[in-house]
Amino acid sequence: MNYSLAALLLPVALLASCAPTQQGTAGRIVGTVSGQVGRVVFLNGFQPRAATPNQPDNVTVQLGQDLYSGTYSVIGGESPIGLSASFGVGGGFGGGNYGPGHSGYNGGLSAAAAPRNTARPGNLIVQTLRLDKSAIKTLTCTFQADSSGHGVGDCVGSDSAKYALQF
């Protein structure tokens, strides 16, 4: 009985080991003057959150022959799902026909707005790895990202080159 179960699970395990793994959310970076196109990868997918001290690198940028690594951060709370308001009127009477503690009128009104996809500000800072005596290159970007993980922004290199960012 155990042999037949192992024989059934072996092909499943082999197929699972060949399946592609999630590399993260990818986007692109384009030089506004040069037209050079690069790739931005948010490791483990784009997750709108603030940076914390000593966090590991969570984004890479491949631009030409340069590989950059660093962190990104998105500020602000969770994206608002909706807006709600309520209004109520009530009163109490101490005696009379209503009896003690009886409320003469209770009414109310409430409304909720449709869900919104609010953009929030973020930035990313990456730098090249120093493998030889060459200077470290840096890219700094500011962007706006929505709750679905899409965003656009602008970047500046340490050489003053300007880039557009999309993800």
Secondary structure, 3 states (H helix, E strand, C coil): CHHHHHHHHHHHHHHHHHCCCCCCEEEEEEECCCCCEEEEEECCCCCCCCCCCCCCCCEEEEECCEEEEEEEEECCCCCCCCCEEEEEEEEEECCHHHCCCEEEEEEEEEEECCCCCCCEEEEEEEEECCCCCCCCCEEEEEEEECCCCCEEEEEEECCCCEEEEEC
